């Protein structure tokens, strides 16, 4: 399953308030992302796992509306 991660999911996961900080993190780590029509950042769980390598990081789950942490 390839979960779509919203701007809010990303800010909660990373602990950033500003979208520009989230975008900087995504760029620095080679995580593919795009912007919605309203300008919000979105990516997928698969994009994050691909950037970090599936062997280096366990499956990262992003339940909507809940804070999560990377294992």
PDB file of N, CA, C and O in Angstrom:
ATOM      1  N   UNK A   1       0.840  -1.180   0.000  1.00  0.00           N
ATOM      2  CA  UNK A   1       0.000   0.000   0.000  1.00  0.00           C
ATOM      3  C   UNK A   1       0.886   1.245   0.000  1.00  0.00           C
ATOM      4  O   UNK A   1       1.885   1.300   0.718  1.00  0.00           O
ATOM      5  N   UNK A   2       0.525   2.230  -0.795  1.00  0.00           N
ATOM      6  CA  UNK A   2       1.297   3.457  -0.918  1.00  0.00           C
ATOM      7  C   UNK A   2       0.481   4.612  -0.352  1.00  0.00           C
ATOM      8  O   UNK A   2      -0.348   5.195  -1.051  1.00  0.00           O
ATOM      9  N   UNK A   3       0.712   4.937   0.897  1.00  0.00           N
ATOM     10  CA  UNK A   3      -0.065   5.932   1.614  1.00  0.00           C
ATOM     11  C   UNK A   3       0.347   7.346   1.223  1.00  0.00           C
ATOM     12  O   UNK A   3       1.533   7.675   1.212  1.00  0.00           O
ATOM     13  N   UNK A   4      -0.636   8.174   0.904  1.00  0.00           N
ATOM     14  CA  UNK A   4      -0.399   9.585   0.617  1.00  0.00           C
ATOM     15  C   UNK A   4      -0.258  10.332   1.938  1.00  0.00           C
ATOM     16  O   UNK A   4      -1.090  10.185   2.833  1.00  0.00           O
ATOM     17  N   UNK A   5       0.783  11.123   2.054  1.00  0.00           N
ATOM     18  CA  UNK A   5       1.058  11.875   3.276  1.00  0.00           C
ATOM     19  C   UNK A   5       0.821  13.355   3.031  1.00  0.00           C
ATOM     20  O   UNK A   5       1.403  13.952   2.126  1.00  0.00           O
ATOM     21  N   UNK A   6      -0.028  13.927   3.839  1.00  0.00           N
ATOM     22  CA  UNK A   6      -0.380  15.338   3.692  1.00  0.00           C
ATOM     23  C   UNK A   6       0.669  16.242   4.337  1.00  0.00           C
ATOM     24  O   UNK A   6       1.566  15.787   5.046  1.00  0.00           O
ATOM     25  N   UNK A   7       0.525  17.512   4.069  1.00  0.00           N
ATOM     26  CA  UNK A   7       1.370  18.535   4.683  1.00  0.00           C
ATOM     27  C   UNK A   7       1.329  18.418   6.202  1.00  0.00           C
ATOM     28  O   UNK A   7       2.367  18.511   6.857  1.00  0.00           O
ATOM     29  N   UNK A   8       0.153  18.218   6.763  1.00  0.00           N
ATOM     30  CA  UNK A   8       0.015  18.096   8.220  1.00  0.00           C
ATOM     31  C   UNK A   8       0.706  16.841   8.743  1.00  0.00           C
ATOM     32  O   UNK A   8       1.360  16.890   9.785  1.00  0.00           O
ATOM     33  N   UNK A   9       0.573  15.712   8.034  1.00  0.00           N
ATOM     34  CA  UNK A   9       1.274  14.484   8.424  1.00  0.00           C
ATOM     35  C   UNK A   9       2.777  14.726   8.489  1.00  0.00           C
ATOM     36  O   UNK A   9       3.445  14.320   9.440  1.00  0.00           O
ATOM     37  N   UNK A  10       3.295  15.390   7.470  1.00  0.00           N
ATOM     38  CA  UNK A  10       4.730  15.650   7.397  1.00  0.00           C
ATOM     39  C   UNK A  10       5.187  16.587   8.513  1.00  0.00           C
ATOM     40  O   UNK A  10       6.227  16.355   9.129  1.00  0.00           O
ATOM     41  N   UNK A  11       4.424  17.634   8.774  1.00  0.00           N
ATOM     42  CA  UNK A  11       4.798  18.562   9.854  1.00  0.00           C
ATOM     43  C   UNK A  11       4.763  17.873  11.211  1.00  0.00           C
ATOM     44  O   UNK A  11       5.641  18.105  12.042  1.00  0.00           O
ATOM     45  N   UNK A  12       3.769  17.036  11.445  1.00  0.00           N
ATOM     46  CA  UNK A  12       3.688  16.291  12.705  1.00  0.00           C
ATOM     47  C   UNK A  12       4.873  15.341  12.849  1.00  0.00           C
ATOM     48  O   UNK A  12       5.498  15.275  13.908  1.00  0.00           O
ATOM     49  N   UNK A  13       5.177  14.610  11.786  1.00  0.00           N
ATOM     50  CA  UNK A  13       6.267  13.632  11.815  1.00  0.00           C
ATOM     51  C   UNK A  13       7.619  14.300  12.042  1.00  0.00           C
ATOM     52  O   UNK A  13       8.432  13.822  12.834  1.00  0.00           O
ATOM     53  N   UNK A  14       7.853  15.409  11.342  1.00  0.00           N
ATOM     54  CA  UNK A  14       9.148  16.077  11.408  1.00  0.00           C
ATOM     55  C   UNK A  14       9.259  17.061  12.569  1.00  0.00           C
ATOM     56  O   UNK A  14      10.363  17.419  12.980  1.00  0.00           O
ATOM     57  N   UNK A  15       8.130  17.493  13.090  1.00  0.00           N
ATOM     58  CA  UNK A  15       8.149  18.459  14.183  1.00  0.00           C
ATOM     59  C   UNK A  15       8.359  19.892  13.716  1.00  0.00           C
ATOM     60  O   UNK A  15       8.717  20.756  14.517  1.00  0.00           O
ATOM     61  N   UNK A  16       8.144  20.151  12.445  1.00  0.00           N
ATOM     62  CA  UNK A  16       8.299  21.497  11.902  1.00  0.00           C
ATOM     63  C   UNK A  16       6.946  22.198  11.842  1.00  0.00           C
ATOM     64  O   UNK A  16       5.912  21.564  11.627  1.00  0.00           O
ATOM     65  N   UNK A  17       6.969  23.497  12.032  1.00  0.00           N
ATOM     66  CA  UNK A  17       5.757  24.298  11.908  1.00  0.00           C
ATOM     67  C   UNK A  17       5.633  24.906  10.510  1.00  0.00           C
ATOM     68  O   UNK A  17       4.544  24.984   9.942  1.00  0.00           O
ATOM     69  N   UNK A  18       6.769  25.329   9.975  1.00  0.00           N
ATOM     70  CA  UNK A  18       6.748  26.037   8.688  1.00  0.00           C
ATOM     71  C   UNK A  18       6.866  25.067   7.513  1.00  0.00           C
ATOM     72  O   UNK A  18       7.747  24.208   7.496  1.00  0.00           O
ATOM     73  N   UNK A  19       5.980  25.209   6.540  1.00  0.00           N
ATOM     74  CA  UNK A  19       6.066  24.366   5.345  1.00  0.00           C
ATOM     75  C   UNK A  19       7.418  24.475   4.638  1.00  0.00           C
ATOM     76  O   UNK A  19       7.879  23.511   4.027  1.00  0.00           O
ATOM     77  N   UNK A  20       8.050  25.641   4.719  1.00  0.00           N
ATOM     78  CA  UNK A  20       9.352  25.808   4.061  1.00  0.00           C
ATOM     79  C   UNK A  20      10.408  24.903   4.694  1.00  0.00           C
ATOM     80  O   UNK A  20      11.310  24.435   4.000  1.00  0.00           O
ATOM     81  N   UNK A  21      10.310  24.649   6.002  1.00  0.00           N
ATOM     82  CA  UNK A  21      11.239  23.738   6.668  1.00  0.00           C
ATOM     83  C   UNK A  21      10.993  22.292   6.238  1.00  0.00           C
ATOM     84  O   UNK A  21      11.936  21.520   6.064  1.00  0.00           O
ATOM     85  N   UNK A  22       9.729  21.937   6.071  1.00  0.00           N
ATOM     86  CA  UNK A  22       9.390  20.597   5.585  1.00  0.00           C
ATOM     87  C   UNK A  22       9.943  20.410   4.173  1.00  0.00           C
ATOM     88  O   UNK A  22      10.552  19.384   3.869  1.00  0.00           O
ATOM     89  N   UNK A  23       9.729  21.396   3.323  1.00  0.00           N
ATOM     90  CA  UNK A  23      10.211  21.309   1.948  1.00  0.00           C
ATOM     91  C   UNK A  23      11.736  21.189   1.912  1.00  0.00           C
ATOM     92  O   UNK A  23      12.278  20.415   1.122  1.00  0.00           O
ATOM     93  N   UNK A  24      12.410  21.930   2.740  1.00  0.00           N
ATOM     94  CA  UNK A  24      13.872  21.862   2.806  1.00  0.00           C
ATOM     95  C   UNK A  24      14.318  20.459   3.200  1.00  0.00           C
ATOM     96  O   UNK A  24      15.246  19.915   2.601  1.00  0.00           O
ATOM     97  N   UNK A  25      13.667  19.868   4.199  1.00  0.00           N
ATOM     98  CA  UNK A  25      13.992  18.516   4.629  1.00  0.00           C
ATOM     99  C   UNK A  25      13.798  17.527   3.480  1.00  0.00           C
ATOM    100  O   UNK A  25      14.663  16.691   3.219  1.00  0.00           O
ATOM    101  N   UNK A  26      12.665  17.627   2.800  1.00  0.00           N
ATOM    102  CA  UNK A  26      12.374  16.717   1.691  1.00  0.00           C
ATOM    103  C   UNK A  26      13.438  16.826   0.601  1.00  0.00           C
ATOM    104  O   UNK A  26      13.916  15.812   0.092  1.00  0.00           O
ATOM    105  N   UNK A  27      13.802  18.046   0.247  1.00  0.00           N
ATOM    106  CA  UNK A  27      14.819  18.264  -0.786  1.00  0.00           C
ATOM    107  C   UNK A  27      16.176  17.713  -0.360  1.00  0.00           C
ATOM    108  O   UNK A  27      16.841  17.020  -1.130  1.00  0.00           O
ATOM    109  N   UNK A  28      16.585  18.025   0.875  1.00  0.00           N
ATOM    110  CA  UNK A  28      17.900  17.599   1.369  1.00  0.00           C
ATOM    111  C   UNK A  28      18.034  16.082   1.426  1.00  0.00           C
ATOM    112  O   UNK A  28      19.137  15.550   1.303  1.00  0.00           O
ATOM    113  N   UNK A  29      16.910  15.381   1.612  1.00  0.00           N
ATOM    114  CA  UNK A  29      16.947  13.928   1.734  1.00  0.00           C
ATOM    115  C   UNK A  29      16.498  13.204   0.465  1.00  0.00           C
ATOM    116  O   UNK A  29      16.310  11.987   0.466  1.00  0.00           O
ATOM    117  N   UNK A  30      16.330  13.958  -0.606  1.00  0.00           N
ATOM    118  CA  UNK A  30      15.994  13.355  -1.887  1.00  0.00           C
ATOM    119  C   UNK A  30      14.632  12.678  -1.923  1.00  0.00           C
ATOM    120  O   UNK A  30      14.443  11.688  -2.630  1.00  0.00           O
ATOM    121  N   UNK A  31      13.690  13.211  -1.166  1.00  0.00           N
ATOM    122  CA  UNK A  31      12.339  12.655  -1.116  1.00  0.00           C
ATOM    123  C   UNK A  31      11.484  13.371  -2.155  1.00  0.00           C
ATOM    124  O   UNK A  31      11.307  14.587  -2.093  1.00  0.00           O
ATOM    125  N   UNK A  32      10.956  12.612  -3.106  1.00  0.00           N
ATOM    126  CA  UNK A  32      10.087  13.195  -4.126  1.00  0.00           C
ATOM    127  C   UNK A  32       8.786  13.673  -3.477  1.00  0.00           C
ATOM    128  O   UNK A  32       8.228  12.999  -2.611  1.00  0.00           O
ATOM    129  N   UNK A  33       8.321  14.825  -3.901  1.00  0.00           N
ATOM    130  CA  UNK A  33       7.086  15.404  -3.364  1.00  0.00           C
ATOM    131  C   UNK A  33       6.479  16.301  -4.423  1.00  0.00           C
ATOM    132  O   UNK A  33       7.098  16.566  -5.454  1.00  0.00           O
ATOM    133  N   UNK A  34       5.290  16.760  -4.174  1.00  0.00           N
ATOM    134  CA  UNK A  34       4.650  17.736  -5.048  1.00  0.00           C
ATOM    135  C   UNK A  34       3.730  18.610  -4.220  1.00  0.00           C
ATOM    136  O   UNK A  34       3.505  18.357  -3.037  1.00  0.00           O
ATOM    137  N   UNK A  35       3.207  19.635  -4.853  1.00  0.00           N
ATOM    138  CA  UNK A  35       2.295  20.568  -4.184  1.00  0.00           C
ATOM    139  C   UNK A  35       0.887  20.373  -4.729  1.00  0.00           C
ATOM    140  O   UNK A  35       0.683  20.117  -5.916  1.00  0.00           O
ATOM    141  N   UNK A  36      -0.065  20.501  -3.834  1.00  0.00           N
ATOM    142  CA  UNK A  36      -1.459  20.427  -4.250  1.00  0.00           C
ATOM    143  C   UNK A  36      -1.834  21.729  -4.945  1.00  0.00           C
ATOM    144  O   UNK A  36      -1.052  22.680  -4.966  1.00  0.00           O
ATOM    145  N   UNK A  37      -3.006  21.763  -5.500  1.00  0.00           N
ATOM    146  CA  UNK A  37      -3.495  22.975  -6.143  1.00  0.00           C
ATOM    147  C   UNK A  37      -3.487  24.149  -5.154  1.00  0.00           C
ATOM    148  O   UNK A  37      -3.268  25.293  -5.552  1.00  0.00           O
ATOM    149  N   UNK A  38      -3.724  23.869  -3.878  1.00  0.00           N
ATOM    150  CA  UNK A  38      -3.718  24.902  -2.849  1.00  0.00           C
ATOM    151  C   UNK A  38      -2.339  25.219  -2.294  1.00  0.00           C
ATOM    152  O   UNK A  38      -2.214  26.033  -1.379  1.00  0.00           O
ATOM    153  N   UNK A  39      -1.304  24.589  -2.831  1.00  0.00           N
ATOM    154  CA  UNK A  39       0.060  24.891  -2.414  1.00  0.00           C
ATOM    155  C   UNK A  39       0.599  24.046  -1.271  1.00  0.00           C
ATOM    156  O   UNK A  39       1.710  24.292  -0.801  1.00  0.00           O
ATOM    157  N   UNK A  40      -0.160  23.057  -0.814  1.00  0.00           N
ATOM    158  CA  UNK A  40       0.282  22.192   0.283  1.00  0.00           C
ATOM    159  C   UNK A  40       1.236  21.127  -0.238  1.00  0.00           C
ATOM    160  O   UNK A  40       1.093  20.648  -1.363  1.00  0.00           O
ATOM    161  N   UNK A  41       2.220  20.756   0.599  1.00  0.00           N
ATOM    162  CA  UNK A  41       3.165  19.704   0.238  1.00  0.00           C
ATOM    163  C   UNK A  41       2.539  18.337   0.474  1.00  0.00           C
ATOM    164  O   UNK A  41       1.844  18.129   1.469  1.00  0.00           O
ATOM    165  N   UNK A  42       2.785  17.415  -0.434  1.00  0.00           N
ATOM    166  CA  UNK A  42       2.360  16.024  -0.256  1.00  0.00           C
ATOM    167  C   UNK A  42       3.438  15.099  -0.805  1.00  0.00           C
ATOM    168  O   UNK A  42       4.173  15.459  -1.725  1.00  0.00           O
ATOM    169  N   UNK A  43       3.522  13.921  -0.236  1.00  0.00           N
ATOM    170  CA  UNK A  43       4.403  12.871  -0.733  1.00  0.00           C
ATOM    171  C   UNK A  43       3.758  11.548  -0.382  1.00  0.00           C
ATOM    172  O   UNK A  43       2.624  11.511   0.094  1.00  0.00           O
ATOM    173  N   UNK A  44       4.469  10.476  -0.614  1.00  0.00           N
ATOM    174  CA  UNK A  44       3.942   9.157  -0.267  1.00  0.00           C
ATOM    175  C   UNK A  44       4.897   8.464   0.695  1.00  0.00           C
ATOM    176  O   UNK A  44       6.076   8.804   0.787  1.00  0.00           O
ATOM    177  N   UNK A  45       4.365   7.506   1.392  1.00  0.00           N
ATOM    178  CA  UNK A  45       5.181   6.699   2.294  1.00  0.00           C
ATOM    179  C   UNK A  45       6.286   6.001   1.509  1.00  0.00           C
ATOM    180  O   UNK A  45       7.419   5.891   1.979  1.00  0.00           O
ATOM    181  N   UNK A  46       5.949   5.533   0.315  1.00  0.00           N
ATOM    182  CA  UNK A  46       6.934   4.850  -0.526  1.00  0.00           C
ATOM    183  C   UNK A  46       8.084   5.786  -0.910  1.00  0.00           C
ATOM    184  O   UNK A  46       9.237   5.355  -0.934  1.00  0.00           O
ATOM    185  N   UNK A  47       7.795   7.055  -1.209  1.00  0.00           N
ATOM    186  CA  UNK A  47       8.855   8.007  -1.538  1.00  0.00           C
ATOM    187  C   UNK A  47       9.828   8.177  -0.383  1.00  0.00           C
ATOM    188  O   UNK A  47      11.037   8.261  -0.596  1.00  0.00           O
ATOM    189  N   UNK A  48       9.315   8.228   0.825  1.00  0.00           N
ATOM    190  CA  UNK A  48      10.179   8.371   2.002  1.00  0.00           C
ATOM    191  C   UNK A  48      11.025   7.125   2.181  1.00  0.00           C
ATOM    192  O   UNK A  48      12.233   7.220   2.393  1.00  0.00           O
ATOM    193  N   UNK A  49      10.409   5.969   2.098  1.00  0.00           N
ATOM    194  CA  UNK A  49      11.142   4.722   2.288  1.00  0.00           C
ATOM    195  C   UNK A  49      12.177   4.510   1.191  1.00  0.00           C
ATOM    196  O   UNK A  49      13.258   3.984   1.456  1.00  0.00           O
ATOM    197  N   UNK A  50      11.864   4.907  -0.017  1.00  0.00           N
ATOM    198  CA  UNK A  50      12.817   4.784  -1.121  1.00  0.00           C
ATOM    199  C   UNK A  50      14.029   5.679  -0.875  1.00  0.00           C
ATOM    200  O   UNK A  50      15.166   5.265  -1.099  1.00  0.00           O
ATOM    201  N   UNK A  51      13.788   6.896  -0.419  1.00  0.00           N
ATOM    202  CA  UNK A  51      14.878   7.843  -0.173  1.00  0.00           C
ATOM    203  C   UNK A  51      15.815   7.364   0.927  1.00  0.00           C
ATOM    204  O   UNK A  51      17.026   7.568   0.841  1.00  0.00           O
ATOM    205  N   UNK A  52      15.268   6.732   1.955  1.00  0.00           N
ATOM    206  CA  UNK A  52      16.085   6.281   3.079  1.00  0.00           C
ATOM    207  C   UNK A  52      16.549   4.846   2.930  1.00  0.00           C
ATOM    208  O   UNK A  52      17.427   4.399   3.669  1.00  0.00           O
ATOM    209  N   UNK A  53      15.981   4.125   1.998  1.00  0.00           N
ATOM    210  CA  UNK A  53      16.350   2.724   1.813  1.00  0.00           C
ATOM    211  C   UNK A  53      15.534   1.841   2.741  1.00  0.00           C
ATOM    212  O   UNK A  53      15.558   2.024   3.958  1.00  0.00           O
ATOM    213  N   UNK A  54      14.825   0.903   2.183  1.00  0.00           N
ATOM    214  CA  UNK A  54      13.923   0.067   2.970  1.00  0.00           C
ATOM    215  C   UNK A  54      14.660  -0.757   4.013  1.00  0.00           C
ATOM    216  O   UNK A  54      14.064  -1.121   5.027  1.00  0.00           O
ATOM    217  N   UNK A  55      15.938  -1.065   3.801  1.00  0.00           N
ATOM    218  CA  UNK A  55      16.687  -1.849   4.771  1.00  0.00           C
ATOM    219  C   UNK A  55      17.121  -1.024   5.974  1.00  0.00           C
ATOM    220  O   UNK A  55      17.369  -1.573   7.048  1.00  0.00           O
ATOM    221  N   UNK A  56      17.212   0.281   5.801  1.00  0.00           N
ATOM    222  CA  UNK A  56      17.683   1.150   6.880  1.00  0.00           C
ATOM    223  C   UNK A  56      16.568   1.601   7.815  1.00  0.00           C
ATOM    224  O   UNK A  56      16.839   2.036   8.934  1.00  0.00           O
ATOM    225  N   UNK A  57      15.347   1.506   7.380  1.00  0.00           N
ATOM    226  CA  UNK A  57      14.242   2.057   8.156  1.00  0.00           C
ATOM    227  C   UNK A  57      13.061   1.103   8.069  1.00  0.00           C
ATOM    228  O   UNK A  57      12.723   0.606   6.994  1.00  0.00           O
ATOM    229  N   UNK A  58      12.442   0.855   9.209  1.00  0.00           N
ATOM    230  CA  UNK A  58      11.262   0.004   9.212  1.00  0.00           C
ATOM    231  C   UNK A  58      10.114   0.751   8.555  1.00  0.00           C
ATOM    232  O   UNK A  58      10.187   1.962   8.351  1.00  0.00           O
ATOM    233  N   UNK A  59       9.078   0.039   8.232  1.00  0.00           N
ATOM    234  CA  UNK A  59       7.904   0.665   7.631  1.00  0.00           C
ATOM    235  C   UNK A  59       7.443   1.821   8.512  1.00  0.00           C
ATOM    236  O   UNK A  59       7.214   1.645   9.708  1.00  0.00           O
ATOM    237  N   UNK A  60       7.313   2.972   7.930  1.00  0.00           N
ATOM    238  CA  UNK A  60       6.863   4.155   8.654  1.00  0.00           C
ATOM    239  C   UNK A  60       5.369   4.297   8.411  1.00  0.00           C
ATOM    240  O   UNK A  60       4.931   4.364   7.263  1.00  0.00           O
ATOM    241  N   UNK A  61       4.598   4.342   9.460  1.00  0.00           N
ATOM    242  CA  UNK A  61       3.152   4.477   9.332  1.00  0.00           C
ATOM    243  C   UNK A  61       2.758   5.886   9.754  1.00  0.00           C
ATOM    244  O   UNK A  61       3.267   6.411  10.744  1.00  0.00           O
ATOM    245  N   UNK A  62       1.862   6.486   9.008  1.00  0.00           N
ATOM    246  CA  UNK A  62       1.390   7.836   9.280  1.00  0.00           C
ATOM    247  C   UNK A  62      -0.121   7.825   9.424  1.00  0.00           C
ATOM    248  O   UNK A  62      -0.834   8.206   8.495  1.00  0.00           O
ATOM    249  N   UNK A  63      -0.623   7.393  10.581  1.00  0.00           N
ATOM    250  CA  UNK A  63      -2.084   7.445  10.760  1.00  0.00           C
ATOM    251  C   UNK A  63      -2.543   8.894  10.706  1.00  0.00           C
ATOM    252  O   UNK A  63      -1.929   9.773  11.310  1.00  0.00           O
ATOM    253  N   UNK A  64      -3.597   9.126   9.998  1.00  0.00           N
ATOM    254  CA  UNK A  64      -4.112  10.486   9.846  1.00  0.00           C
ATOM    255  C   UNK A  64      -4.546  11.014  11.200  1.00  0.00           C
ATOM    256  O   UNK A  64      -5.286  10.352  11.927  1.00  0.00           O
ATOM    257  N   UNK A  65      -4.083  12.206  11.534  1.00  0.00           N
ATOM    258  CA  UNK A  65      -4.482  12.867  12.763  1.00  0.00           C
ATOM    259  C   UNK A  65      -3.766  12.405  14.003  1.00  0.00           C
ATOM    260  O   UNK A  65      -4.096  12.864  15.096  1.00  0.00           O
ATOM    261  N   UNK A  66      -2.785  11.504  13.885  1.00  0.00           N
ATOM    262  CA  UNK A  66      -2.043  11.038  15.044  1.00  0.00           C
ATOM    263  C   UNK A  66      -0.570  11.294  14.822  1.00  0.00           C
ATOM    264  O   UNK A  66      -0.063  11.154  13.709  1.00  0.00           O
ATOM    265  N   UNK A  67       0.121  11.673  15.899  1.00  0.00           N
ATOM    266  CA  UNK A  67       1.553  11.853  15.808  1.00  0.00           C
ATOM    267  C   UNK A  67       2.218  10.490  15.783  1.00  0.00           C
ATOM    268  O   UNK A  67       1.777   9.566  16.467  1.00  0.00           O
ATOM    269  N   UNK A  68       3.281  10.360  14.993  1.00  0.00           N
ATOM    270  CA  UNK A  68       4.008   9.110  14.875  1.00  0.00           C
ATOM    271  C   UNK A  68       5.479   9.396  15.039  1.00  0.00           C
ATOM    272  O   UNK A  68       5.905  10.550  15.033  1.00  0.00           O
ATOM    273  N   UNK A  69       6.245   8.349  15.183  1.00  0.00           N
ATOM    274  CA  UNK A  69       7.668   8.531  15.243  1.00  0.00           C
ATOM    275  C   UNK A  69       8.355   7.494  14.384  1.00  0.00           C
ATOM    276  O   UNK A  69       7.869   6.374  14.225  1.00  0.00           O
ATOM    277  N   UNK A  70       9.463   7.871  13.846  1.00  0.00           N
ATOM    278  CA  UNK A  70      10.239   6.987  12.997  1.00  0.00           C
ATOM    279  C   UNK A  70      10.935   5.978  13.875  1.00  0.00           C
ATOM    280  O   UNK A  70      11.481   6.338  14.918  1.00  0.00           O
ATOM    281  N   UNK A  71      10.927   4.729  13.479  1.00  0.00           N
ATOM    282  CA  UNK A  71      11.567   3.682  14.283  1.00  0.00           C
ATOM    283  C   UNK A  71      12.979   3.447  13.843  1.00  0.00           C
ATOM    284  O   UNK A  71      13.669   2.599  14.409  1.00  0.00           O
TER     285      UNK A  71
END
